[in-house]
Amino acid sequence: MSYEKILVTGANGFIGTALCDFLRQHGADVIAAVRQNAQKNECEVGSFSASMDWTHVLKGCKTIVHLAARAHVLDDEARDPLAEFRAINVDATLNLVRQAARIGIERFIFISSIGVNGAETFLKPFSELSTPQPYSNYALSKFEAEEGLKDICLHTGMEFVIIRPPLVYGHQAPGNFRSLLKLTSKGLPLPLKLVKNQRSIICLENLVSFIDLCIISKKAKNQIFLIADGTDVSTPMLIELLSEGMDKKAILFPVSMSILSLGARLIGRRHLYTQLCGSLQIDIAKAQDLLGWIPPVNISDGIRRAGQGYLYEKTV
């Protein structure tokens, strides 16, 4: 399977921008679909909804990489948050899937989330054989979209690939990682010295590399993949590596895990404790064995680069 015309949704996001740049650099014909304010080499498609007509956008395409989604929303004020997530991540997504199948798209690559598997690991890492246990409205909507995609492909013959990445990091990453970059750059003392967790994460370059492989590999047909950098990192080590990239010294001091847990509950941020102190490990053996994927960027180098890039952008 070689490059043919590829539609990328959510093309102006953190992952989409990097993916489109990579594919074009390697000779692919990319349609970069964005909701509004299209720039050069982008296609404005309007609000992503269950009633969208994709006919003109899909013409001539062979592959779709679907990144557009309603992601985690901090302090969500929606009356029914799950319904809001479903409207975009399930209904609008499956509308695109159905139209893609009707028009003859060969492969639909869906970027899901490790949250489909759960929020934490304890005795063993998550793998493709783990029972899904979506822990949030966002994760549940992603899982429901996965199930709908598989069902449509089963009845139409369109191929699917489902990718469940963990936290995707880089110097321009949004969300929680952006907050961590900002916090680390301030050089403030942090009460995390006693945290002994292990977390799987993935740098932007490694995720783009894997998506590219799923576009061209015949072996990726109708598969689900859990991916990460391949080496896990503790929260203290993550902060230390980011600090190194920023040419700073991390200042960590000891506070017991029970006090950190209590403090998180008292301020209504139990999920923050889980993210900073809990473990979430991923077994990437399937991606390595079936597709021969080797993450091109070492996790230590990737984290240092993220810190360095963030600091550089702040000073120019």
C-alpha positions in Angstrom: 0.0 0.0 0.0 1.6 3.3 -1.1 0.6 6.9 -0.7 -2.5 8.0 -2.5 -4.8 11.0 -1.8 -5.2 11.3 2.0 -7.8 13.3 3.9 -6.6 14.5 7.4 -9.4 15.9 9.6 -8.4 18.2 12.5 -5.5 19.1 10.3 -4.6 22.4 12.1 -4.3 20.8 15.5 -1.2 19.8 17.4 -1.0 16.4 15.8 -2.7 17.2 12.5 -0.2 20.0 11.6 2.8 17.8 12.1 1.2 14.9 10.3 0.3 16.9 7.2 3.8 18.4 7.1 5.4 15.0 7.3 3.2 13.4 4.7 3.7 16.2 2.2 7.5 16.1 2.8 7.3 12.5 1.8 5.3 13.1 -1.4 1.7 12.5 -0.3 -1.2 14.3 -1.7 -2.9 15.6 1.4 -6.3 17.3 1.9 -6.0 19.1 5.2 -9.6 19.6 6.5 -10.1 22.3 9.1 -13.3 23.7 10.6 -12.6 27.4 9.8 -10.0 30.0 9.1 -8.3 27.9 6.5 -4.7 28.8 5.7 -2.6 27.8 2.6 -2.9 24.1 1.7 -6.0 23.7 4.0 -9.6 23.0 3.1 -12.3 24.7 5.2 -15.2 22.3 5.9 -17.2 24.1 8.5 -18.4 22.8 11.9 -18.0 19.1 12.3 -21.4 17.6 12.7 -23.6 14.6 12.0 -25.2 16.4 9.1 -22.1 17.4 7.2 -21.8 16.5 3.5 -18.3 15.3 2.8 -18.8 14.4 -0.8 -16.7 17.2 -2.3 -13.9 16.6 0.2 -13.7 12.9 -0.2 -13.6 12.9 -4.0 -10.5 11.0 -5.1 -9.3 10.1 -1.6 -8.2 6.6 -0.7 -7.3 7.0 3.0 -8.7 9.1 5.9 -6.8 9.9 9.1 -9.5 11.2 11.5 -8.1 13.5 14.2 -11.0 15.9 14.6 -12.7 15.5 18.0 -14.1 17.1 21.0 -11.3 16.6 23.5 -11.1 16.9 27.2 -12.8 20.1 28.4 -11.6 21.6 31.7 -14.4 22.8 33.9 -17.0 21.7 31.3 -20.2 23.7 31.7 -22.3 21.8 29.3 -25.7 20.7 30.7 -25.1 17.2 29.4 -21.3 16.7 28.8 -21.6 13.1 27.6 -24.1 14.2 25.0 -21.8 16.9 23.8 -18.9 14.4 23.5 -21.2 12.0 21.6 -22.4 14.6 19.2 -18.9 15.2 17.8 -16.9 12.1 18.7 -19.6 9.5 17.8 -22.4 10.9 15.7 -20.3 13.3 13.5 -17.5 10.7 13.2 -19.8 7.9 12.1 -21.5 10.2 9.6 -18.0 10.6 8.0 -17.4 6.9 8.2 -20.6 6.0 6.4 -20.0 8.5 3.7 -16.4 7.3 3.3 -17.6 3.7 2.9 -20.2 4.7 0.3 -17.8 6.6 -1.8 -15.2 3.8 -1.7 -12.5 5.0 0.7 -10.1 2.1 1.2 -8.9 2.7 4.8 -10.1 4.8 7.7 -7.5 5.5 10.4 -9.1 6.6 13.7 -7.1 8.2 16.4 -8.7 7.1 19.6 -7.3 7.3 23.2 -5.7 5.1 25.7 -8.5 6.3 28.0 -10.6 3.7 26.3 -8.6 1.1 28.3 -8.8 3.0 31.6 -7.1 5.6 33.7 -4.5 3.5 35.5 -2.6 0.2 35.3 -1.7 -1.8 38.4 -0.4 -5.3 37.9 0.3 -5.3 34.2 0.4 -2.9 31.2 -2.5 -2.3 28.9 -2.4 -4.2 25.6 -4.8 -4.8 22.7 -6.1 -7.8 24.7 -7.1 -5.7 27.7 -10.8 -5.3 28.3 -11.9 -1.7 27.6 -12.8 0.3 30.7 -13.5 3.9 29.5 -13.1 6.1 32.6 -14.5 9.5 31.3 -17.1 10.9 29.0 -14.4 11.6 26.4 -13.0 8.1 26.6 -16.5 6.5 26.4 -17.3 8.5 23.3 -14.1 7.4 21.7 -14.9 3.8 22.5 -18.4 4.1 21.1 -17.0 5.6 17.9 -14.5 2.7 17.7 -17.4 0.2 17.9 -19.4 2.0 15.3 -16.5 2.2 12.9 -15.8 -1.5 13.2 -19.4 -2.4 12.6 -19.6 -0.2 9.5 -16.4 -1.6 8.1 -17.6 -5.1 8.8 -20.6 -4.5 6.6 -19.0 -2.5 3.8 -15.5 -3.9 3.4 -13.8 -0.6 4.2 -10.6 -1.2 6.2 -10.1 0.4 9.6 -7.1 1.1 11.8 -7.7 2.2 15.4 -4.8 3.8 17.3 -5.0 4.5 21.0 -2.1 6.8 22.1 -1.4 8.0 25.6 -0.5 11.6 26.4 1.2 13.1 23.3 3.9 15.5 24.1 6.0 18.1 22.4 6.9 21.8 22.9 3.6 22.9 21.4 1.4 20.3 23.1 -1.9 21.6 24.5 -3.7 20.7 27.7 -2.1 19.1 30.7 1.4 18.8 29.1 1.3 22.5 28.3 0.5 23.2 31.9 3.4 21.0 33.0 5.8 22.8 30.6 4.7 26.2 32.1 5.1 25.0 35.6 8.5 23.5 35.0 9.7 26.7 33.3 9.1 28.6 36.5 11.5 26.5 38.4 9.2 26.3 41.5 9.7 23.6 44.1 7.2 20.7 43.6 6.1 18.1 46.2 6.7 15.1 43.9 10.0 13.6 45.0 8.4 10.5 46.5 6.3 9.6 43.4 7.4 6.2 42.1 5.0 5.8 39.2 5.6 4.6 35.7 3.8 6.2 32.7 3.8 5.5 29.0 3.7 8.6 26.9 4.5 9.3 23.2 6.3 12.2 21.5 4.7 13.8 18.5 7.3 12.6 16.1 6.8 9.0 17.2 3.0 9.2 16.8 3.3 10.7 13.3 5.8 8.0 12.4 3.3 5.3 13.5 0.3 6.9 11.7 2.4 7.0 8.5 3.2 3.3 8.9 -0.5 2.6 9.3 -1.3 4.4 6.1 1.1 2.3 4.0 1.3 -1.1 5.7 -1.1 -3.8 4.5 -0.6 -5.6 7.8 -2.3 -2.7 9.6 -5.7 -3.7 8.0 -8.5 -4.0 10.6 -6.2 -3.7 13.6 -6.2 -1.9 16.9 -2.9 -0.6 18.2 -1.8 0.7 21.6 1.4 2.7 21.1 3.9 4.7 23.2 7.6 5.6 23.2 8.5 2.2 24.4 10.2 3.3 27.6 8.2 4.5 30.6 9.0 7.5 32.8 8.1 8.6 36.3 6.7 12.0 37.0 9.8 13.1 38.8 12.0 11.9 35.9 9.7 13.7 33.4 10.1 17.0 35.2 13.9 16.5 35.5 14.2 15.9 31.8 12.1 18.9 30.9 14.2 21.0 33.3 17.3 19.7 31.6 15.9 20.8 28.2 15.2 24.2 29.7 18.7 24.4 31.3 17.2 24.5 34.8 17.5 22.3 37.9 14.4 20.6 39.0 13.5 21.2 42.6 11.5 18.3 44.1 10.8 17.8 47.8 9.2 14.9 49.6 5.5 14.8 50.5 3.8 11.5 51.4 1.4 10.0 48.8 -1.4 10.0 51.2 -1.2 13.8 51.8 -1.0 14.4 48.0 -4.1 12.2 47.5 -6.0 14.0 50.3 -5.0 17.4 48.9 -6.2 16.5 45.4 -9.6 15.3 46.8 -10.0 18.5 48.9 -9.6 20.7 45.8 -11.7 18.5 43.6 -8.8 17.3 41.4 -8.7 13.6 42.1 -8.0 13.1 38.4 -4.9 15.3 38.7 -3.5 13.0 41.4 -4.0 10.0 39.2 -2.2 11.7 36.3 0.7 12.8 38.3 1.1 9.9 40.8 -0.6 6.9 39.2 0.9 4.5 36.7 -0.3 4.0 33.2 1.8 1.5 31.2 1.3 0.3 27.6 2.7 -2.8 26.0 3.6 -1.9 22.4 4.7 -5.4 21.4 2.0 -5.7 18.8 3.0 -2.6 16.9 6.6 -3.8 17.0 6.0 -7.4 16.1 3.2 -7.0 13.4 4.4 -3.8 11.7 8.1 -3.8 12.7 7.7 -0.3 14.2 10.6 1.2 16.0 10.0 4.6 17.7 12.4 6.9 15.9 12.8 9.2 18.9 14.2 8.1 22.3 12.0 9.2 25.2 14.7 11.1 27.1 15.7 13.0 23.9 12.1 13.7 23.1 11.3 15.1 26.6 14.4 17.3 26.6 13.6 18.6 23.2 10.1 19.5 24.4 11.5 21.6 27.2 14.1 23.2 25.0 11.5 24.0 22.3 9.1 25.5 24.8 11.8 27.7 26.3 13.0 28.8 22.9 9.5 29.9 21.8 9.1 31.9 25.0 12.3 33.9 24.3 11.8 34.7 20.6 
